[in-house]
Amino acid sequence: MLLRSLPLVLLAAAAAMVGVPTARVAAQDEASSERSMGLLQEAAAGLEAIRNLEASFTQFAPDGQISKGRFYLSRPGRLRFEYDDPNPMLIVATGGLVYIHDEELESTSSYPVGQTPLRFLLSKELDLEAAQVISVREDQHGIKIELEARDEDLRGRLALLFESETLTLSGWSFVDPAGQMTLVSLEDVEAKKRLSGRLFRVPEAGGSFLSDN
């Protein structure tokens, strides 16, 4: 359910203070809500239409560290982050798990997708049962859908970013309960007819982490 910027009763109080008729404020609020709902539906449709894509990414970590690399998404269920040097890391999501492979330490750890913000990118449909829509905005940078995760496995606030004209996924940000934000920006996004299954193989599945060359 979309949340309005202020409850109607507060809008009425604000209108009284500035001399604006309550009915006009309510009408403006209703129009804004309808526009927000339209943007939400458009963005959700854009996300759900994605099957395979490839892009470059830039990640901004809470500590100020900036990382770059290649990103592959095969919906529903699979993705891959290849980090450029000097961050020898590989992240692969497949089979309901996210695998984080540190090439320098030669170690791999895994987590259920449902316990990470990636669940919203990988699900077949945008899961609004697991998150509350906080805001829907459009500006010169595109459409921003802000969701608040509300189950026990995942807490925090996720923002999905889309290009206004094409509804292309352009990035996302996640703010954890401690207020630490991680931002991922996508560039040179290309839709693909298919992506090689080699990209999503992991040791536990009988394969190995393979580069794309």
C-alpha positions in Angstrom: 0.0 0.0 0.0 1.4 3.4 -0.9 2.0 5.7 1.9 1.2 9.4 1.5 3.7 12.0 2.5 1.3 13.1 5.3 -1.9 11.6 6.7 -5.0 13.4 5.5 -5.7 14.9 8.9 -2.3 16.6 8.9 -2.9 17.9 5.4 -6.1 19.4 6.6 -4.3 21.1 9.5 -1.6 22.4 7.2 -4.2 23.7 4.8 -6.0 25.6 7.5 -2.8 27.3 8.6 -2.0 28.6 5.1 -5.6 29.3 4.0 -5.8 26.6 1.3 -9.1 24.8 1.1 -8.9 21.2 2.6 -10.8 19.8 -0.4 -8.1 21.2 -2.8 -5.3 19.7 -0.7 -7.1 16.4 -0.6 -7.6 16.4 -4.3 -3.9 17.2 -4.9 -2.9 14.4 -2.5 -5.2 12.0 -4.3 -3.8 12.9 -7.7 -0.3 12.5 -6.3 -1.1 9.1 -5.0 -2.6 8.1 -8.3 0.6 9.2 -10.1 2.7 7.4 -7.5 0.7 4.2 -8.0 1.1 4.6 -11.8 4.9 5.0 -11.5 5.0 2.0 -9.1 3.1 -0.2 -11.6 5.3 0.9 -14.5 8.5 0.3 -12.6 7.3 -3.1 -11.4 6.4 -4.1 -14.9 9.8 -2.9 -16.1 11.6 -5.0 -13.5 9.4 -8.1 -14.2 10.1 -7.8 -17.9 13.8 -8.2 -17.4 15.0 -11.7 -18.4 18.7 -11.3 -19.0 21.0 -8.3 -18.8 24.6 -7.3 -18.5 26.1 -4.1 -17.3 29.1 -2.4 -15.7 28.6 -1.5 -12.0 30.0 0.9 -9.5 29.4 0.2 -5.8 29.7 2.8 -3.1 30.2 1.2 0.3 29.3 2.9 3.7 33.0 3.3 4.5 33.6 5.3 1.3 35.2 2.5 -0.7 34.3 2.5 -4.4 34.4 -0.8 -6.3 33.7 -1.5 -10.0 33.1 -4.5 -12.1 30.7 -6.4 -14.3 27.1 -7.4 -13.4 25.0 -10.1 -14.9 21.3 -10.7 -14.1 19.2 -13.6 -15.3 15.7 -13.4 -13.8 14.2 -15.0 -11.9 16.8 -16.3 -9.5 20.4 -15.7 -10.8 22.9 -13.0 -10.8 26.7 -12.5 -10.8 29.0 -9.6 -9.7 32.6 -9.7 -10.9 34.7 -7.2 -9.0 37.7 -5.6 -10.7 41.1 -5.4 -9.0 42.1 -4.6 -6.3 38.9 -6.3 -4.9 39.3 -10.0 -5.9 35.7 -10.9 -5.1 32.9 -12.7 -6.9 29.3 -12.9 -5.9 27.0 -15.5 -7.5 23.3 -16.0 -6.7 21.7 -19.2 -7.9 19.4 -21.9 -6.5 18.1 -19.7 -3.7 21.6 -19.0 -2.3 24.0 -16.1 -2.6 27.7 -17.2 -2.7 30.5 -14.8 -1.9 33.8 -16.0 -3.1 37.0 -14.2 -1.9 39.7 -15.2 -4.4 42.5 -13.8 -2.3 41.5 -15.9 0.8 40.3 -18.8 -1.4 37.1 -19.0 0.7 33.4 -19.1 -0.1 30.5 -18.3 2.1 26.8 -18.6 1.3 23.5 -17.1 2.5 19.8 -17.6 1.6 18.7 -15.0 -1.0 15.7 -14.2 1.2 18.0 -12.8 3.9 19.5 -10.3 1.5 18.2 -7.2 -0.5 18.9 -9.2 -3.7 15.6 -11.0 -3.1 13.7 -8.1 -4.7 15.8 -8.2 -7.8 15.6 -12.0 -8.2 12.0 -12.7 -7.5 9.7 -13.4 -10.5 7.5 -10.5 -9.4 8.2 -7.5 -7.2 7.4 -8.9 -3.7 5.3 -6.2 -2.0 4.2 -8.6 0.6 7.7 -8.6 2.1 8.1 -4.9 1.9 6.1 -1.7 2.4 6.3 1.0 -0.2 7.6 4.1 1.5 7.8 6.5 -1.5 7.6 6.7 -5.2 9.3 9.6 -6.9 10.3 10.8 -10.3 12.9 13.5 -11.1 15.6 14.3 -13.6 17.5 11.2 -12.5 14.6 8.8 -13.1 12.1 6.8 -11.0 12.9 5.8 -7.5 10.9 3.2 -5.6 11.7 3.1 -1.9 10.7 -0.1 0.0 11.1 -1.0 3.6 11.7 -4.7 4.3 9.5 -5.8 7.1 10.1 -9.5 7.8 12.4 -11.1 10.4 15.0 -12.2 7.9 15.7 -8.8 6.4 15.5 -5.4 7.9 16.3 -2.2 6.2 15.3 0.2 3.4 15.8 -0.6 -0.3 15.5 1.9 -3.2 15.2 0.6 -6.8 16.2 3.1 -9.5 14.9 3.1 -13.1 15.3 5.2 -16.2 12.1 7.2 -16.8 11.7 6.7 -20.5 12.9 3.1 -20.9 12.1 1.8 -17.4 15.6 0.2 -17.5 17.0 -0.8 -14.1 19.8 1.8 -13.4 20.7 0.8 -9.8 19.7 0.4 -6.2 20.6 1.4 -2.7 20.2 -0.3 0.6 20.2 1.2 4.1 20.6 -1.3 6.9 19.0 -0.9 10.4 22.2 0.9 11.6 21.8 3.6 8.9 24.7 2.4 6.7 24.0 2.8 3.0 25.4 0.8 0.1 24.7 2.2 -3.4 25.1 0.3 -6.7 24.9 2.2 -10.0 24.6 0.4 -13.3 26.1 1.7 -16.6 26.0 0.5 -20.2 23.0 -1.8 -19.4 22.4 -4.3 -22.2 19.4 -6.6 -22.5 20.5 -10.1 -23.6 18.6 -13.0 -25.3 20.5 -15.4 -23.1 23.5 -15.5 -20.7 25.8 -18.5 -20.4 25.0 -20.9 -17.6 28.8 -20.9 -16.9 28.4 -17.5 -15.3 26.2 -18.9 -12.5 28.0 -22.1 -11.6 29.3 -22.5 -8.1 31.5 -25.2 -6.4 28.5 -26.6 -4.4 26.7 -27.2 -7.6 29.5 -29.3 -9.0 31.2 -26.6 -11.0 33.6 -23.9 -10.2 33.8 -20.1 -10.3 34.6 -19.4 -13.9 35.5 -16.1 -15.5 33.7 -15.0 -18.6 36.7 -15.6 -20.9 
